[in-house]
Amino acid sequence: MRVSLISPYSLSAPGGVQGQVLGLARALRTLGVDARVIGPCDGPPPEPGVTSVGPSVRFVSNGSISPMAQAQKLASERTLEALRSFRPDVVHLHEPLVPGPTGAALLGADAAKVGTFHAAGEDGHPAYRALKKVAVSAARQLTIRTAVSADARRMAEEALGGSYIVLPNGVDVDLFAKADPTPTVRPVVLFIGRHEPRKGLAVLLDAWAGLDRDAVLWVTSDGPETRALRDRRTPNVEWLGRITDHEKAARLKAATVFCAPALGQESFGIVLLEAMAAGTAVLASDIPGYANVARRDKEALLVPPGDPEALRAGLRRILDADALRSDLVGAGEQRAMEFSLARVAERYLPVYETAIAVAT
């Protein structure tokens, strides 16, 4: 079977959609599938089996900034040329209605099309609202529709109609479980995420300022809030900037607690699963996207979003209780195995086979 997986976002930039596209392609290859990835790249393709359709430019979308194809007409032409050359049995479109490579393949590819919808949020995706009639019509080009969570399915159903199979995102368990931990001498709380309001870093810093524990907070990545948040000069915070996937795994493996204080608009808590796979205790906001993978007081402590005092209390509780952390870690490692990319890839095979049969 030949499968083309298409990302609308730069495969050179960290991101949930891009990570799933690349990770699923690798897992499919281990099952004997000829899986190839198409998408924007800033510089050389990040790994073998990736075809670049050109560089990206940042667009504001769904409360975040997305690295979409810069020259969309050229990117669309390159996408269709890559598909003509490879002649896949199935084209797997991630966020199929985003302009650029996925939109071009949705309308121009002849093969069976599986579309995966990732976005979720109370207000709906802005592209669905702005292009309602066009989006509904374009979505009919999909042979099969999937969504990464019940919330993503609900948003797509309300905006586009149609039926959707829920197939979750997956985690590369071995990458995180077998990582060599970054050396540290103190307990560590780790934050991973773009520095924008919806990720809740400002709330975490408010909580951290009054924590009064002998621990260090590692903050990765950057974003529009970075300068203002760093100017607070909150004690015992190390600002790490952007890190590679392998460094992320090493930092997660070393951390005492992984903290995800997002305020909402998270369709799936893949980063929580990464922490669980690394054997790290998880403290997170009680939002639907996280509750999909972390059950309260079993795989994670969940606290109300946007509440610094509740987050501070959660940090104290988890830092002070070795037995609690051990229980969370044990349950989290088992939960991560349920969402391994290997299992997700196995679940996609019959979906691809059905799509081929329907489209023939």
Secondary structure, DSSP 8 states (H G I E B T S, - for coil): -EEEEE-SB-TTS--HHHHHHHHHHHHHHHTT-EEEEEE--SSS-SSTTEEE---EEEEEETTEEEEEESSHHHHHHHHHHHHHHH--SEEEEESTTSTTHHHHHHHH--SEEEEEE----TT--HHHHHTHHHHHHHHTT-SEEEESSHHHHHHHHHHH-S--EE----B-HHHHHT------SS-EEEE-S-SSGGG-HHHHHHHHHT--SS-EEEEE---TTHHHHHTT--TTEEEEES--HHHHHHHHHH-SEEEE---S--S--HHHHHHHHTT-EEEEE--HHHHTT--BTTTBEEE-TT-HHHHHHHHHHHHH-HHHHHHHHHHHHHHHHHTBHHHHHHHHHHHHHHHHHHH-
